[in-house]
């Protein structure tokens, strides 16, 4: 199964719009929304939940008051200031376990903490979507992304592609989304911030040695910056696989919770169709060279 991660250096570039459109174009695929802090892929795809289970992403120290002799050693050793008056603040605790190991009377234990949910859904057309919800303020976003990808592989049957809608930025969820994939598609926009953040993503995943491609969304709104992006990609051996026009049909589709496939007259839809052919060609060429 070929894995494609769709990333962006910043929010609002149109990454999820591209992911949703590809979900209607690509046959034999499974979708994974790895923006676990703000998943929205299934809102548009409108899949019905098949399975939902708890995710335990961290451990938190718990003090047994019956055993505690109130020596104060745990509070003294905790560099995160998570222990005060022999109570543990779970929002400060990083789960390192030092207090448990150093407690002279073994009054502290580490307890797994529920930090989110993993959800498997199916659309009316039988398409599979896996996503997750990280609790507000909870840690472990990268671990949760890994769990989403693991679940997607578990429920996959004959699917040929796993399409990952990653989080914006360059944090843990992004790195966990791009690890071990066959291709990264970065969706950018023709603004200086979009250009700069695109380069930051490329730098962040450089050590993964994964082929990187670029799609310039709304490229016609600022052709000068679009040309700068294309020149940069050409100089660095990166394929620009798609150029998508600004298209008001996209806004119409999102407002109605529909895919661009429902608007076949859309210029953007036809351009994403062409982009998918370019992506398939790159994936096929990679198979030949391996």
C-alpha positions in Angstrom: 0.0 0.0 0.0 1.4 3.3 -1.1 1.3 6.1 1.6 1.0 9.7 0.6 1.2 12.5 3.2 -0.3 15.8 2.4 1.3 18.6 4.4 1.5 22.4 4.6 3.8 24.8 6.4 0.8 26.9 7.6 -2.9 26.6 8.0 -5.3 27.8 5.4 -3.4 26.8 2.3 -6.1 24.4 1.1 -4.5 21.1 2.2 -7.7 19.5 3.4 -9.6 20.7 0.3 -7.0 18.9 -1.8 -7.2 15.8 0.5 -11.0 15.7 0.2 -10.9 16.1 -3.6 -8.3 13.3 -3.9 -10.5 11.1 -1.8 -13.2 11.2 -4.5 -10.7 10.9 -7.4 -8.4 8.1 -6.1 -9.9 4.6 -6.3 -8.9 1.9 -3.9 -7.8 4.1 -1.0 -8.2 4.7 2.7 -8.1 8.2 4.3 -6.4 9.2 7.5 -6.8 12.6 9.2 -3.6 13.1 11.2 -4.4 16.6 12.3 -5.4 15.1 15.7 -5.8 18.5 17.4 -8.3 19.8 14.9 -9.6 16.9 12.6 -12.0 18.1 9.9 -11.7 15.6 7.1 -14.6 13.5 8.2 -16.8 16.6 8.7 -16.8 17.0 4.9 -16.7 13.3 4.1 -19.6 12.7 6.6 -18.6 9.2 7.5 -20.5 7.3 10.1 -18.6 6.1 13.1 -17.9 2.3 13.0 -15.5 2.1 16.0 -14.2 4.5 18.6 -11.7 3.7 21.4 -9.7 5.5 24.0 -6.1 6.4 23.6 -3.7 6.6 26.5 -0.8 8.8 25.4 1.1 9.5 28.6 1.7 8.4 32.2 1.1 10.6 35.2 2.6 10.3 38.7 0.1 9.5 41.5 1.0 9.7 45.2 -0.4 7.1 47.6 -1.3 9.2 50.7 -1.4 6.0 52.8 2.3 5.3 52.1 3.6 8.8 51.8 5.8 10.0 54.7 5.9 13.5 53.4 9.7 13.7 53.1 9.5 16.2 50.3 12.1 14.5 48.1 9.7 14.1 45.1 8.9 17.9 45.1 12.6 18.7 45.4 13.5 16.5 42.5 10.7 17.4 40.1 12.2 19.8 37.6 8.7 20.4 36.1 7.3 21.8 39.4 4.4 19.3 39.1 4.4 18.3 42.8 3.3 20.7 45.5 2.1 19.9 49.0 2.4 16.2 48.2 -0.1 16.5 45.3 0.7 16.0 41.6 -0.6 18.5 39.0 -1.3 16.3 36.0 -1.0 19.2 33.6 2.6 19.8 34.7 3.7 16.2 35.1 5.7 15.0 32.1 5.6 11.4 33.1 9.4 11.0 33.4 9.0 8.7 36.5 11.9 10.2 38.5 9.8 10.7 41.6 8.6 7.1 41.5 12.1 5.7 41.2 13.5 7.9 44.0 10.7 7.7 46.5 12.2 5.9 49.6 8.9 4.2 50.5 7.5 3.5 47.0 4.5 5.7 47.6 4.4 6.9 44.0 3.3 5.0 40.9 2.9 6.0 37.2 -0.7 5.7 35.9 -1.7 5.8 32.2 -3.8 8.8 31.4 -6.5 8.9 28.7 -5.6 11.7 26.3 -7.9 11.2 23.3 -9.9 8.9 21.0 -9.2 7.1 17.8 -12.1 6.9 15.4 -12.8 4.7 12.4 -15.7 5.8 10.1 -17.2 4.8 6.8 -18.9 7.0 4.3 -22.2 6.1 2.6 -20.1 5.0 -0.4 -18.2 2.6 1.8 -15.0 4.7 1.9 -12.9 4.3 5.1 -11.7 7.2 7.2 -9.6 7.0 10.3 -9.0 10.1 12.5 -8.5 11.0 16.2 -9.4 13.6 18.7 -6.7 14.7 21.2 -8.2 16.2 24.4 -7.6 19.9 24.8 -4.2 20.5 26.5 -3.2 16.9 26.3 0.2 15.7 25.3 1.2 12.9 22.9 0.0 14.3 19.5 2.8 12.5 17.7 1.9 9.2 19.4 -1.7 9.6 18.5 -0.8 10.2 14.8 1.1 7.0 14.8 -1.9 5.2 16.3 -4.2 6.7 13.6 -1.8 5.3 10.9 -1.6 2.0 12.6 -5.4 1.7 12.8 -5.7 2.7 9.1 -3.4 -0.2 8.1 -5.4 -2.6 10.4 -8.8 -1.8 8.7 -7.3 -1.7 5.2 -8.2 -4.6 3.0 -7.5 -4.3 -0.7 -6.8 -0.6 -0.7 -3.9 0.5 -2.8 -3.3 3.9 -1.3 -3.3 5.5 2.2 -3.8 9.2 1.9 -2.8 11.1 5.0 -4.1 14.6 5.7 -1.4 15.9 8.0 -1.4 18.9 10.4 -0.1 22.3 9.4 3.3 23.5 10.7 6.4 21.5 11.5 5.6 19.9 14.9 5.3 16.4 16.2 2.1 15.5 14.3 3.7 16.6 11.0 6.8 14.5 11.6 4.8 11.5 12.6 2.6 11.9 9.5 5.6 12.0 7.1 7.7 9.2 8.6 8.0 6.2 6.3 5.6 7.4 3.6 6.2 6.9 -0.1 5.6 10.5 -1.1 5.0 13.9 0.5 2.7 16.5 -1.2 3.2 20.0 0.2 0.3 22.3 -0.5 1.4 25.9 -0.4 0.1 29.3 -1.4 1.7 32.2 -3.3 2.4 34.4 -0.3 5.7 35.1 1.4 4.6 33.3 4.6 3.4 30.3 2.5 6.7 30.2 0.7 8.8 30.5 3.9 6.7 27.8 5.7 6.9 25.5 2.7 10.7 25.6 3.0 10.5 25.0 6.8 8.5 21.8 6.2 11.0 20.6 3.6 13.8 21.2 6.0 12.0 19.4 8.9 11.5 16.2 6.8 14.7 16.3 4.9 16.3 13.5 6.9 13.4 11.2 6.1 14.7 10.8 2.5 11.2 10.8 1.2 10.3 12.2 -2.3 8.7 15.7 -1.9 6.3 17.3 -4.4 4.6 20.6 -4.3 1.2 22.0 -5.2 0.7 25.7 -5.5 -2.9 26.5 -4.5 -4.5 29.8 -5.8 -1.3 30.3 -7.8 -2.9 32.9 -10.1 -3.5 35.3 -7.2 0.2 36.2 -7.0 2.0 35.0 -10.1 5.3 36.6 -9.0 5.6 34.6 -5.8 4.3 31.5 -7.6 7.2 31.9 -10.0 9.6 32.2 -7.0 8.3 29.0 -5.6 8.6 27.2 -8.9 12.2 28.5 -9.4 13.1 27.3 -5.9 11.6 23.9 -6.5 13.4 23.6 -9.8 16.8 24.5 -8.2 16.3 21.9 -5.5 15.0 19.1 -7.7 11.5 19.2 -6.4 8.5 18.5 -8.7 5.7 21.0 -8.8 2.9 18.5 -9.6 0.0 20.9 -9.4 -1.1 24.5 -10.0 -4.6 25.2 -8.8 -6.4 28.4 -9.7 -8.4 30.5 -7.3 -11.9 29.0 -7.7 -15.0 30.3 -5.9 -16.5 26.9 -6.4 -14.2 25.6 -3.7 -15.9 27.9 -1.1 -19.3 26.8 -2.4 -18.4 23.2 -2.0 -17.1 23.6 1.5 -20.2 25.6 2.6 -22.3 22.7 1.4 -20.0 20.0 2.8 -19.4 18.6 -0.6 -16.4 17.6 -2.7 -15.3 19.4 -5.8 -16.3 16.2 -7.7 -19.9 17.4 -7.2 -19.0 20.4 -9.3 -17.3 18.9 -12.4 -17.3 22.2 -14.2 -14.8 23.5 -11.5 -11.4 24.5 -12.9 -9.8 23.5 -9.6 -11.3 20.0 -9.8 -9.9 19.5 -13.3 -6.5 20.7 -12.1 -6.5 18.3 -9.1 -7.4 15.5 -11.5 -4.3 16.4 -13.6 -2.2 16.6 -10.4 -3.2 13.1 -9.4 -1.9 11.8 -12.7 1.4 13.5 -12.0 1.6 12.0 -8.6 0.8 8.5 -9.9 3.6 8.9 -12.5 6.1 9.8 -9.8 5.1 6.8 -7.6 5.4 4.5 -10.6 8.8 5.8 -11.5 9.9 5.3 -7.9 8.9 1.7 -8.0 10.9 1.1 -11.2 14.0 2.7 -9.7 13.9 0.7 -6.4 
